[in-house]
Amino acid sequence: MTDLYAVIGNPIAQSKSPQIHAAFARELDEDLRYEAILAPRDGFAAAVAAFRAAGGRGLNVTVPFKLEAFALATERTERAEQAGAVNTLKFDGEDALGDNTDGAGLVRDIQDRLGFVLSGKRVLIMGAGGAARGVVLPLLREQPASIAIANRTVEKALALQRLFAPFGAVEGGDYARLSRRQFDLIVNATSASLTGELPPLPPGVFASGSLAYDMVYGDGATRFLIHAREHGAAQLADGWGMLLAQAAESFFLWRGVRPDTRPLIGMLRGR
């Protein structure tokens, strides 16, 4: 019997997940069907129950349901617990395992596809919302020299510092604290690129050989990536690779095999 998976959200028409997982299934000759579910904003639990009753094996969860998925899970991975949100559910009988694959996807894209080794590197994360929170622990697991978190609202950055300090060298603060410091990896985890804005980075933050990574993806370079290129970043990447890599993490959780994401970047960019 063909196994059933889906992505659930509201809105959902823009999701690339059905296209991505269909490609993964073809690549690995896995017998599965993957759908998109538009759930009412007040009907997440009912939609999940109906999906499970129809034989559904796993779900990707997108906005606005990641917190509800966290609550619905009967068991959660450590990275889901630390992220405070679930974007992947795996069903086994009455059990529902909740995971968060965003941070693992970011790390795998940076190290495997881009060839950028994180160990010993100085990392800056811009932003202190859910996107940032979801990637700090997986980055720390790769033993960087340090992680700085900068945010306009300082208390949010300090809250992440307190949360993740037991796992490694993390500091939170405002953008002014970055003056006269350099970083090997700068991750834009803010939503600024969606509106063409730029976080208030002081000059000189891009170290020699640095990677600038924007978690936002779209057509063409974001304003942050253009700024990074003009101010010394040696390597640029947008969120397409992370999107694919976190999807591959979900696929691995469900199926036990890991797709190769590299051939699909061009497909997603519409080439």
C-alpha positions in Angstrom: 0.0 0.0 0.0 1.3 3.5 -0.9 2.2 5.5 2.2 0.5 8.8 2.7 2.3 12.0 3.8 1.3 15.7 3.6 2.1 19.3 4.4 -0.5 21.1 6.5 -0.9 24.9 6.9 -3.0 28.0 6.2 -2.3 29.3 3.6 -0.8 26.3 1.8 -1.0 26.9 -2.0 2.5 28.4 -2.1 4.2 25.4 -0.5 6.9 23.7 -2.4 6.8 20.6 -0.2 4.7 18.4 -2.6 7.1 19.1 -5.4 10.1 18.5 -3.2 8.9 15.2 -1.7 7.7 13.8 -5.0 11.2 14.4 -6.3 12.7 12.7 -3.3 10.5 9.7 -3.8 11.5 9.4 -7.4 15.1 9.7 -6.6 15.0 7.0 -3.9 12.3 4.8 -5.4 10.0 5.2 -2.4 6.4 4.3 -2.7 4.5 7.2 -1.2 2.0 9.9 -1.9 2.4 13.5 -0.7 -0.4 16.0 -0.5 -1.1 19.5 0.7 -3.8 20.1 3.3 -5.4 23.5 3.9 -6.6 23.4 7.5 -8.9 25.9 9.0 -7.0 28.2 11.4 -9.2 26.8 14.2 -9.2 23.3 13.0 -5.7 21.9 13.1 -6.3 19.1 15.5 -9.4 17.9 13.6 -7.5 18.0 10.3 -4.7 15.9 11.8 -7.1 13.4 13.2 -8.8 13.0 9.8 -5.4 12.6 8.1 -4.4 9.9 10.6 -7.7 8.1 10.2 -7.1 8.0 6.5 -3.8 6.2 7.1 -1.5 9.2 7.1 2.1 8.4 8.2 3.6 11.8 8.7 3.1 15.6 8.3 5.2 18.6 7.6 3.7 21.5 9.5 3.9 25.1 8.4 2.4 28.4 9.6 0.4 29.0 11.7 0.4 25.5 13.3 3.9 24.8 14.5 3.0 25.6 18.2 -0.1 23.5 18.0 1.9 20.6 16.5 4.3 20.9 19.4 1.4 20.5 21.8 -0.2 17.7 19.9 3.0 15.6 19.8 3.1 12.7 22.4 6.9 12.7 22.2 9.4 15.3 21.0 13.0 15.3 19.9 15.5 17.4 21.9 15.8 19.9 19.0 12.0 20.3 18.9 12.0 20.9 22.7 14.6 23.6 22.4 13.1 25.2 19.3 9.7 25.3 21.1 8.0 24.4 17.8 7.4 21.3 15.7 7.5 21.3 11.9 7.5 17.5 11.4 5.2 14.8 12.8 5.7 11.1 12.5 2.8 8.8 13.4 3.1 5.3 14.7 -0.2 3.9 16.1 -1.3 6.2 18.9 2.1 7.9 19.1 3.0 11.2 17.4 6.7 12.1 17.4 7.3 15.8 16.9 10.6 17.1 15.5 12.0 20.4 14.2 14.2 19.9 11.2 14.9 23.6 10.4 18.2 23.8 12.3 19.5 20.5 11.1 18.6 21.5 7.6 20.5 24.7 7.9 23.6 22.9 9.3 23.5 20.2 6.6 23.1 22.8 3.8 26.0 24.8 5.1 28.4 21.9 5.7 27.4 19.3 3.1 26.3 21.4 0.1 28.3 24.6 0.6 31.4 22.9 2.1 31.7 25.4 5.0 33.0 23.8 8.1 31.3 25.2 11.3 33.8 23.9 13.9 35.8 26.7 15.4 34.0 29.4 13.5 32.6 32.7 14.9 28.9 32.7 14.2 26.5 35.7 14.2 22.7 35.1 14.1 20.6 38.2 13.3 17.2 38.0 14.9 15.8 36.3 18.0 12.4 35.0 17.0 11.3 31.5 16.1 13.6 31.1 13.1 16.6 31.9 15.2 15.6 29.8 18.2 15.2 26.8 15.9 18.8 26.8 14.6 20.9 27.7 17.7 21.2 24.2 19.2 22.0 22.4 15.9 24.7 25.1 15.2 26.1 24.6 18.7 26.3 20.9 18.2 28.9 21.5 15.5 31.2 23.2 18.1 31.7 26.7 16.7 34.0 29.0 18.6 31.0 31.2 19.6 27.5 32.2 18.6 26.4 35.9 19.0 22.7 36.7 18.7 21.8 40.3 17.8 18.3 41.7 17.9 16.7 45.1 18.0 14.8 44.1 21.1 17.7 43.1 23.3 15.7 41.2 25.9 14.7 38.6 23.2 18.4 38.0 22.4 19.3 37.7 26.1 16.4 35.2 26.5 18.0 33.0 23.9 21.4 33.4 25.5 19.9 32.1 28.8 18.2 29.2 27.1 21.2 27.9 25.2 24.1 28.9 27.4 24.2 25.3 28.9 24.9 24.0 25.5 27.8 26.2 24.4 29.2 29.7 24.0 26.2 31.9 23.3 25.8 35.7 23.9 22.9 37.9 23.2 22.8 41.7 22.7 22.0 44.5 20.3 23.7 45.4 17.0 25.8 48.0 18.5 27.8 45.3 20.4 29.0 44.0 17.1 31.1 47.1 16.4 34.8 46.2 15.6 34.0 42.5 15.7 34.2 40.0 12.8 32.3 36.8 12.1 33.0 33.8 9.8 29.3 33.0 9.4 26.5 35.5 9.5 22.9 34.2 9.4 20.0 36.5 8.7 17.1 34.9 10.7 15.1 38.1 10.6 12.1 38.7 8.2 13.8 42.0 7.0 14.5 40.5 3.5 10.8 40.0 2.9 10.3 43.7 2.9 13.6 44.7 1.3 15.0 46.0 4.6 18.5 45.4 6.1 19.3 44.8 9.8 21.5 47.5 11.2 24.9 45.7 10.9 27.9 47.9 11.8 30.7 48.0 9.2 33.4 45.4 9.1 31.6 42.4 10.5 32.4 40.1 7.5 35.6 38.3 8.2 37.9 37.1 5.4 36.4 34.0 3.8 33.1 34.5 5.5 29.7 33.0 4.5 26.6 35.2 4.5 23.4 33.1 4.8 19.9 34.5 4.4 17.1 32.1 5.6 14.7 33.9 3.3 14.4 32.6 -0.3 12.9 34.1 -3.4 13.8 35.3 -6.9 17.2 37.0 -6.9 19.6 38.1 -4.2 18.1 39.6 -1.1 19.2 43.1 0.1 21.2 41.4 2.9 23.1 39.2 0.5 23.8 42.2 -1.8 25.1 44.1 1.2 27.2 41.2 2.3 28.8 40.8 -1.2 29.6 44.5 -1.3 31.2 44.4 2.2 33.5 41.5 2.0 31.6 38.2 2.3 33.3 35.5 0.3 30.3 33.2 -0.1 26.6 33.9 -0.3 23.6 31.6 0.2 19.8 32.0 0.4 17.2 29.9 2.0 16.5 27.5 -0.9 19.2 25.1 0.2 17.9 25.1 3.8 14.3 24.5 2.6 15.4 21.4 0.7 17.7 20.2 3.5 15.1 20.5 6.2 12.7 18.6 3.9 15.3 15.9 3.5 15.6 15.7 7.3 11.8 15.0 7.4 12.1 12.4 4.7 14.8 10.7 6.6 12.8 10.7 9.8 9.9 9.1 8.0 11.6 6.7 5.6 15.1 6.1 7.0 16.9 7.2 3.8 18.3 10.6 3.1 17.7 12.3 -0.3 20.4 14.2 -2.2 19.2 17.8 -2.3 21.8 19.2 -4.6 20.2 18.4 -8.0 16.9 20.1 -6.9 18.2 23.6 -6.2 17.8 24.6 -9.9 14.3 23.0 -10.0 13.1 25.2 -7.1 14.6 28.3 -8.6 12.5 27.7 -11.7 15.4 26.9 -14.0 
